Amino acid sequence: MIATVRGARHLSGELKVPGDKSISHRALILGAIADGDSHVRGLSTGADVQSTAGCLRSLGVAIDGSFVGGSGLRGLRRSSAPLDCGNSGTSMRLLAGLLAAQEFESELAGDDSLSRRPMDRVVEPLREMGARAGWPPLRVGGGGRLHGIEYRAPMPSAQVKAAILLAGLYAEGVTAVVEPVKTRDHTELMLAAMGAGVGSDGLRVEVKAAERLEPLDIDVPGDFSAAAFWLVAGGLAGQSNVTLLGVGVNPTRTALAELLASVGFHVGRTRPRLEAHEPVANLQVWPASDLKPIQVDRELAARMIDELPVLAVAATQLPGTSVIAGAGELRVKESDRIAAMADGLTAMGADVVAQDDGWVINGPRSLEGARVDSAGDHRVAMALAVAALMASGKTEIAGAECVDISYPGFFDHLEYLV
């Protein structure tokens, strides 16, 4: 699919972005092992979350719309075939933690892109806990009882943390993860809402073995990472007024909004509320003023890793030199996002220099429509679409169908706002 996007002078309207992908994965997985049936409304409809749902169905879990049939901590059944995680690293890593504690062995498979992504970072701590785990291919479970560990993570990863905490539900004693930088805490919040013995102290998160988990009843908030595209677009397009309804504003996810506000974007919140311990609000964005360049270091990069491609787009329109560093993790996502964004933005006339762990971007630059490639990466495709809104003429984005991984209605929403 080739998506054609033309430049826009203003954006206006109200949107409900898809349900939070991170929360959706966790609600399905934890709902599957709850002691009773869960009701999870507003699940992400993206392909990644569908991969998690498909894997759980193969393990004997009943999932139908918002209904998730809880089978208890020991109620999963061995799949007759490898579990297909598609393109979803979250599915593979979180399910590895859950399945490492089961009495049967499971194999987790994925597409070519996922098969190239690093899984040793989750295999190693699971082995430390006494699990049988190997990669490639990723096989886990079928071993003895797990024991708690204190794992000092060498790099920030909410997925690895979640996998260890899931395994910790089945482990003797206390299982703890000490992070170098605080990452998104959806797993901890959901476990607390389900009655698990979970706690945190600074960068240390711990969980105790569980006997049962209470079922969930939750309306999944809108995905902040999806909202990020419209925050940037609405702030850069003149005469804009965009409202994003019911977005998750967990403090571990909103670093992008805070950074944008610090360099001149106008982002407001209305109707703040809580949903299963998760903060939610409506977000409003209108045109930025008195703009300044951005500086992103390793700690800040870890807090907005999924939003960095669209932040690079914003940097092309900021005065001076912006530096986004400490984001080497982008090299091993669905694509090499550093290279893909540098190639796409350069083709559109931006001054972008790719570094090993990010970009140096000089701005502002007038962008021009061009033929660009998504590299099969949903976040690259959507970020380049935002750049196209800022460009003169038309931009053609090859491989744009990959947006279905996380945001199936993205281009419909873009047309609505223009």
C-alpha positions in Angstrom: 0.0 0.0 0.0 1.2 3.5 -0.9 -0.4 6.2 1.2 -0.5 9.7 -0.3 -0.4 12.6 2.1 -0.5 16.3 1.2 0.6 19.3 3.3 -2.0 20.8 5.6 -2.2 24.4 7.0 -4.4 23.5 9.9 -5.8 20.5 11.8 -9.0 20.5 13.8 -11.3 18.0 15.5 -11.8 15.5 18.3 -10.3 12.0 18.2 -10.5 8.9 20.2 -7.1 7.1 19.6 -6.9 3.3 19.8 -6.7 1.6 23.2 -3.3 1.6 24.8 -1.3 -1.2 23.3 0.9 -1.8 26.3 -2.1 -2.0 28.7 -4.0 -4.2 26.2 -1.3 -6.8 26.1 -1.1 -6.9 29.9 -4.8 -7.0 30.4 -5.2 -10.0 28.2 -2.2 -11.9 29.7 -3.1 -11.2 33.3 -6.8 -11.6 32.7 -6.0 -15.1 31.3 -4.6 -16.2 34.6 -7.1 -14.4 36.9 -9.3 -16.4 39.2 -12.5 -15.5 37.3 -13.6 -13.7 34.1 -12.4 -10.3 33.2 -14.0 -7.6 31.1 -11.6 -5.4 29.2 -13.3 -2.8 27.1 -11.5 -0.7 24.5 -8.7 -3.1 23.7 -6.3 -2.0 21.0 -7.4 -3.5 17.6 -3.9 -3.5 16.3 -2.2 -6.6 14.9 0.3 -6.8 17.8 -2.5 -7.2 20.4 -4.3 -9.6 18.2 -1.1 -11.7 18.2 -1.2 -11.9 22.0 -4.9 -12.8 21.9 -4.2 -15.5 19.4 -1.4 -17.0 21.5 -3.6 -17.1 24.6 -6.4 -18.8 22.6 -3.9 -21.4 21.6 -3.2 -21.9 25.3 -6.9 -22.6 26.0 -8.0 -19.1 27.0 -11.5 -18.0 26.0 -11.4 -14.4 24.5 -14.4 -12.9 22.8 -14.5 -9.1 22.4 -14.1 -7.6 25.8 -14.5 -10.9 27.6 -11.4 -12.8 28.8 -12.0 -16.1 30.5 -9.7 -16.4 33.5 -8.3 -19.9 34.0 -6.3 -19.3 37.2 -2.5 -19.3 37.6 -2.2 -23.0 36.7 -5.0 -23.3 34.1 -3.2 -22.7 30.9 -2.9 -25.7 28.5 0.0 -26.6 26.2 -0.4 -25.4 22.6 -0.3 -28.1 19.9 1.8 -25.8 17.7 4.4 -22.9 18.2 2.8 -19.8 19.4 2.7 -17.2 16.6 3.6 -13.7 18.0 3.6 -12.1 14.5 5.6 -8.9 14.6 5.0 -8.3 18.3 8.1 -8.2 20.6 5.8 -7.4 23.5 3.8 -10.6 23.0 6.9 -12.7 22.8 8.7 -11.3 25.8 5.8 -11.1 28.1 4.5 -14.5 27.2 8.0 -15.9 27.7 7.8 -14.7 31.4 4.4 -16.2 31.9 5.2 -19.5 30.2 8.6 -20.0 31.8 6.8 -21.0 35.0 4.4 -23.6 33.4 4.9 -27.3 33.6 4.8 -27.7 29.8 7.3 -26.3 27.3 6.2 -23.7 24.8 7.8 -22.4 21.6 7.2 -18.8 20.6 7.7 -17.9 17.0 7.3 -14.7 14.9 7.8 -13.2 11.5 11.2 -12.5 10.0 11.5 -9.1 11.7 10.7 -10.4 15.1 13.0 -13.4 14.7 15.9 -11.0 14.3 15.1 -9.0 17.5 17.1 -9.8 20.6 15.5 -12.2 23.1 18.6 -13.1 25.1 17.8 -10.2 27.4 14.7 -12.0 28.6 16.1 -15.5 28.4 19.0 -14.8 30.7 17.1 -13.6 33.8 14.5 -16.4 33.4 17.3 -18.9 33.5 18.6 -17.2 36.6 15.2 -17.9 38.2 15.6 -21.6 37.4 13.5 -21.7 34.2 14.2 -23.8 31.2 14.7 -21.2 28.5 16.6 -21.1 25.2 16.9 -18.9 22.1 16.8 -19.2 19.1 14.1 -20.4 18.7 12.5 -19.1 21.9 11.5 -22.1 24.0 10.5 -21.8 27.7 8.9 -23.8 30.4 8.7 -27.5 31.3 11.2 -27.2 34.2 11.1 -27.2 38.0 9.8 -24.5 40.3 11.2 -21.0 39.9 12.9 -19.0 42.7 13.0 -15.3 43.2 16.0 -13.2 42.2 17.0 -9.6 42.3 17.8 -8.7 38.7 19.8 -5.6 37.9 18.7 -4.7 34.4 21.7 -3.6 32.2 19.4 -1.5 30.0 15.9 -0.1 30.5 13.2 -2.3 29.1 9.6 -2.4 30.4 9.0 -5.6 28.4 11.9 -7.5 30.2 10.7 -6.1 33.5 7.2 -7.3 32.9 8.4 -10.8 31.9 10.4 -11.2 35.1 7.5 -9.9 37.2 5.1 -12.4 35.5 7.5 -15.2 36.2 7.8 -13.9 39.8 4.1 -14.6 40.4 5.1 -18.3 40.3 8.5 -18.1 42.0 9.5 -18.9 45.6 10.3 -15.8 47.7 10.5 -12.3 46.3 11.4 -11.4 42.7 12.8 -7.9 42.1 14.0 -5.9 39.2 16.3 -2.9 39.6 16.1 -0.6 36.6 18.8 1.8 35.4 16.0 4.2 34.4 12.3 4.0 35.4 10.2 2.5 32.6 6.5 2.3 32.1 4.8 0.7 35.1 1.6 -0.7 33.6 2.4 -4.2 34.8 2.9 -3.1 38.4 -0.3 -1.0 38.4 -2.4 -3.8 37.0 -0.9 -6.4 39.3 -1.8 -4.1 42.3 -5.3 -3.7 41.0 -5.6 -7.5 40.9 -4.5 -7.9 44.5 -0.9 -9.1 43.8 1.9 -8.5 46.3 3.7 -5.9 44.2 5.6 -2.8 45.4 8.3 -0.4 44.3 10.9 1.8 45.9 12.6 4.1 43.4 14.0 2.1 40.7 13.4 -1.2 42.4 10.2 -3.2 41.7 9.3 -6.4 43.5 6.6 -9.0 43.4 5.8 -12.0 45.7 4.4 -15.3 44.7 0.7 -15.2 44.2 -2.0 -17.7 45.1 -4.7 -16.0 43.0 -5.4 -12.8 41.0 -8.7 -10.9 41.0 -10.3 -10.5 37.6 -10.2 -7.1 35.8 -13.0 -4.8 34.9 -11.3 -2.0 32.9 -11.9 0.6 30.1 -8.5 0.7 28.4 -7.4 4.3 28.0 -6.3 5.7 24.7 -2.7 5.0 23.7 -0.4 7.9 24.5 2.1 6.7 21.8 -0.7 7.0 19.2 -1.7 10.4 20.6 1.9 11.6 20.2 1.6 11.8 16.4 -1.3 14.3 16.7 0.4 16.2 19.5 3.3 16.9 17.2 1.1 17.5 14.1 -1.3 19.8 15.9 1.5 21.8 17.4 3.3 22.4 14.1 0.4 23.0 11.8 -0.8 26.6 12.0 -4.4 27.4 13.2 -4.9 24.0 14.7 -7.1 22.9 17.5 -7.0 19.2 18.2 -8.5 17.3 21.2 -7.6 13.7 22.0 -10.3 12.0 24.2 -9.6 9.7 27.1 -5.8 9.3 26.7 -3.7 7.4 29.2 -1.4 10.0 31.0 0.6 7.6 33.2 3.6 9.7 34.2 6.0 7.0 32.9 4.5 7.6 29.4 4.1 11.3 29.1 7.7 12.5 28.8 7.1 13.6 25.2 4.3 15.9 26.2 6.4 17.4 28.9 9.4 17.9 26.5 7.2 19.4 23.8 5.7 21.9 26.3 9.3 22.9 27.5 10.2 23.9 23.9 7.1 25.9 23.1 4.2 23.5 22.3 0.9 24.2 23.9 -0.5 21.0 25.4 -3.4 21.0 27.9 -5.4 18.5 29.9 -9.0 18.3 30.9 -11.2 15.8 32.7 -8.5 14.0 34.7 -9.6 10.6 36.1 -8.4 7.1 37.1 -9.1 3.8 35.4 -7.8 0.7 37.2 -5.1 2.8 38.8 -4.2 4.3 35.5 -4.5 8.1 35.1 -6.6 9.3 32.1 -7.4 12.7 30.6 -8.4 14.5 27.5 -5.4 16.2 25.8 -5.6 19.4 23.8 -3.0 20.8 21.5 -2.8 24.1 19.6 0.0 25.8 17.6 3.4 26.1 19.2 5.2 29.4 19.7 8.7 30.7 20.7 10.1 27.3 19.8 13.5 26.0 21.0 15.6 23.0 20.0 15.5 19.8 21.9 18.1 17.8 23.8 17.4 14.2 24.6 19.8 12.0 26.7 19.7 8.3 27.5 17.4 8.6 30.5 14.9 10.8 28.6 15.1 8.5 25.5 14.1 5.5 27.6 11.0 7.3 28.8 9.8 8.1 25.2 11.4 5.4 23.1 8.2 4.8 21.0 7.7 8.5 20.4 11.2 9.3 19.2 10.5 8.9 15.5 7.8 11.6 15.6 9.9 13.7 17.9 12.6 13.6 15.1 9.9 15.1 12.8 9.2 17.9 15.3 13.0 18.6 15.5 13.1 19.4 11.8 10.8 22.4 12.4 12.6 23.7 15.5 15.3 26.4 15.3 18.9 25.5 16.0 20.4 22.1 16.5 18.4 19.4 18.2 20.2 16.3 19.5 18.3 13.0 20.2 20.8 10.6 21.8 20.9 7.5 24.0 18.4 5.7 21.8 20.4 2.8 20.4 17.4 0.5 21.1 15.8 2.0 18.0 18.2 0.1 15.9 16.6 -3.2 16.9 12.9 -2.4 16.8 10.6 -3.5 13.9 13.1 -1.8 11.7 16.3 0.2 12.2 14.2 3.3 13.1 17.3 5.5 13.3 18.2 4.8 9.7 14.6 4.7 8.4 13.7 8.1 9.8 17.0 9.6 8.6 16.4 8.3 5.1 12.8 9.5 5.0 13.4 12.9 6.4 16.5 13.6 4.3 14.5 12.7 1.2 12.0 15.4 2.2 14.7 18.0 2.6 15.5 17.8 6.3 19.0 18.3 7.7 19.4 15.0 9.6 22.6 13.2 10.6 22.1 9.7 11.9 24.2 8.7 14.9 24.8 5.2 16.4 22.1 6.1 19.1 20.0 8.8 17.6 20.1 11.9 15.4 21.5 15.4 15.1 18.9 17.6 13.4 19.3 21.2 12.3 16.2 23.3 11.7 13.9 24.7 10.8 13.8 23.3 7.3 11.1 23.6 4.7 10.1 20.1 3.9 9.0 19.0 0.4 6.9 16.0 -0.6 8.8 12.9 -1.7 8.5 9.2 -2.1 9.6 7.6 1.2 9.6 4.1 2.6 8.1 2.9 5.9 10.7 0.1 6.2 7.6 -2.0 7.2 7.6 -0.2 10.5 4.3 1.3 11.8 5.9 4.1 13.8 8.1 5.1 10.9 5.1 5.2 8.6 3.0 7.4 10.9 5.9 9.7 11.7 6.6 10.3 8.0 2.9 11.0 7.5 3.2 13.7 10.1 6.2 15.1 8.3 4.1 15.0 5.1 1.5 17.2 6.7 4.3 19.8 7.3 5.6 19.5 3.7 4.7 21.2 0.4 3.2 19.1 -2.3 2.4 15.4 -1.8 4.3 12.6 -0.1 4.0 9.0 -1.0 4.7 6.5 1.8 5.4 3.0 0.6 4.5 0.1 2.8 1.9 2.2 4.7 -0.3 -0.8 5.5 2.0 -1.5 8.5 0.2 1.1 10.5 -2.3 -1.7 11.2 0.1 -3.1 13.7 -0.8 -0.5 16.2 -3.3 2.0 14.7 -5.5 0.6 12.0 -7.5 3.8 11.5 -4.6 6.2 11.4 -5.0 7.5 7.8 -8.8 7.8 8.3 -8.1 10.0 11.4 -5.5 12.0 9.4 -8.1 12.8 6.7 -10.7 13.7 9.4 -8.4 16.3 11.0 -7.2 18.0 7.8 
